[in-house]
Amino acid sequence: MIPVAFDYEVAESVDHAIELLGQHGEDAKLIAGGHSLIPIMRLRLAAPSVLIDLDRLDDLNYVRDEGDHLAIGAMTRHRDVHYNELVREHCGILGYTAGLLGDPSVQHRGTLGGTLAHGDPAGDMPSVISALEGTIVVKGPDGERTVGASDFFKDYLFTDLDEQEVVTEVRVPKLSSDTGWSYKKFSRRSQDWAIVGVAAVVEKSNGNIDSARIGLTSMGSTPIRATATEQALSGASPDQVAEAANSADEGTSPGTDDAASAEFRRHLARVWTRRAIEEALNR
Ligand SMILES: Cc1cc2nc3c(=O)[nH]c(=O)nc-3n(C[C@H](O)[C@H](O)[C@H](O)COP(=O)(O)OP(=O)(O)OC[C@H]3O[C@@H](n4cnc5c(N)ncnc54)[C@H](O)[C@@H]3O)c2cc1C
């Protein structure tokens, strides 16, 4: 379907984008890679009167080593995250997952900031950033603020962003050599969206688990932490993983659709959580 007609503005800087959002009001939308926004405009589920294009904001395309964390500009494309050496060295789960998003054209155009701002619980990056306990930096007319992942995702396609705010940066911790990770994505065909995804970040010592953080994809209206499993894994030994993973779907509210029933999603969450933790322990 063809989207409803819209006007088009090009942002020359973050401040210019904020100014344009103020000028055009609630009917305006930022566009980054366009790989989530344009499809929903074509379905006429969104009909912004103005698109404000962030594509020229090259200064938001970077990965920086900031000591204990990596700072990644919001306009960094999935492909650049996937191949970045700093990401591969210090936050492997992020680079690995960026290589699983859709097909090459999605990865070349889609951005890290865009996929978080879109707030789709079926997106892979929101649950990974949740498991990493990453931080999202946003800028608006009143200046800059940082929001933890647990406060950023509010509901289906709804985040903590105000109408005039722009995501500028995403911060993720540098993982130590005692931290194992895994992202398990269950889909019918490669390059499909996740029916269920599990992001696991596991702190280890002497072969046991100190703590684990688990983010679930497609198990509710936001990315969800498997808190019951996380608690059961605190100080656990590897032979307790299977039992702990059995509570991975506690507190989730998966939907039923053409791809899977809610019951099957719950089953997948339990099985793939166990596999993700086992992989993280061996990495
Ligand atoms: C065929 C196909 C398959 C895909 N498969 C997957 C998949 O398997 N897994 C997955 O996770 N994703 C998948 N995607 C989505 C893809 O990852 C998108 O790139 C991503 O979700 C959105 O990023 P974008 O830069 O394209 O954002 P856009 O589509 O440009 O924008 C999305 C939303 O975020 C807002 N926005 C964008 N940037 C900012 C910013 N800096 N600050 C504030 N708001 C902003 C926009 O206003 C809009 O509301 C797929 C997409 C397609 C088309």
The ligand as an ORCA input file, in Angstrom:
! r2SCAN-3c Opt
* xyz 0 1
  C      12.202     -7.137      6.177
  C      12.597     -6.678      7.560
  C      13.051     -7.627      8.462
  C      13.448     -7.217      9.746
  N      13.861     -8.167     10.629
  C      14.213     -7.817     11.876
  C      14.645     -8.783     12.831
  O      14.732     -9.972     12.555
  N      14.968     -8.347     14.078
  C      14.892     -7.027     14.431
  O      15.195     -6.689     15.570
  N      14.521     -6.086     13.558
  C      14.168     -6.447     12.286
  N      13.761     -5.470     11.400
  C      13.689     -4.057     11.849
  C      15.026     -3.378     11.648
  O      15.941     -3.844     12.610
  C      14.901     -1.852     11.752
  O      16.069     -1.319     11.244
  C      14.776     -1.259     13.134
  O      13.742     -1.859     13.854
  C      14.460      0.234     13.097
  O      15.587      0.942     12.840
  P      15.518      2.120     11.769
  O      16.803      2.847     11.895
  O      15.188      1.542     10.443
  O      14.339      3.037     12.342
  P      13.159      3.790     11.579
  O      12.291      2.819     10.877
  O      13.697      4.923     10.790
  O      12.395      4.396     12.842
  C      11.692      3.561     13.740
  C      11.051      4.421     14.830
  O      12.062      4.983     15.669
  C      12.025      6.409     15.634
  N      13.423      6.829     15.623
  C      14.389      6.421     14.777
  N      15.581      6.932     15.129
  C      15.352      7.690     16.235
  C      16.195      8.458     17.086
  N      17.511      8.537     16.892
  N      15.627      9.089     18.133
  C      14.299      8.991     18.366
  N      13.459      8.276     17.603
  C      13.978      7.631     16.544
  C      11.235      6.779     14.394
  O      10.566      8.008     14.556
  C      10.259      5.610     14.296
  O       9.182      5.825     15.167
  C      13.373     -5.840     10.119
  C      12.923     -4.904      9.182
  C      12.534     -5.309      7.919
  C      12.050     -4.282      6.949
*
